[in-house]
């Protein structure tokens, strides 16, 4: 009886992220340095990124970039596109949402200023929280979500339990963020 040869070591394939800007007729797999220039959060995704963080980050980045994203790693595949219905953050605490989306800091401003600013943005995400729980996530590139933005009526101070956080991408892939005073510090 002969011993079987030891199994050959399998090559470890690094995770890849494919980006297809809309309309998605052309897709390209980008290296981490190029991903960081699009959205710095994408360069931090790896094969062991928890599913909830991976999906939340991909969906938010897809909205902000207006692109279809596909993440592949050994035994894993996750997709996101700009108009994907996303209720995963609804009912989640603001601290958990900030963790899932890698949200840090931001400029503090009053609700009226924030509402006026995001009304001019062509893209971005607005999180609305009541009593520390996310109750709405608006995609500012979507006309239907813009209608919901108009219904927020933030001219006066919102109730004591309302907090807002808005973010968009700056050139170079960094997030630019603004929040109301009631948004918890991260």
Secondary structure, 3 states (H helix, E strand, C coil): CCCCCCCCCCCCCCCEEEEEECCCCCCEEECHHHHHHHCHHHHHCCCCCCHHHHHHHHHHHHHHHCEEEEEEECCEEEEECCCCCCCCCCCCEHHHHHHHCCCCCCEECCHHHHHHHHHHCCCCEEEEEECCEEEEEEECCCHHHHHHHHHCCCCCCCCCCEEEEEEEECCCCCEEEEECCCCCCC
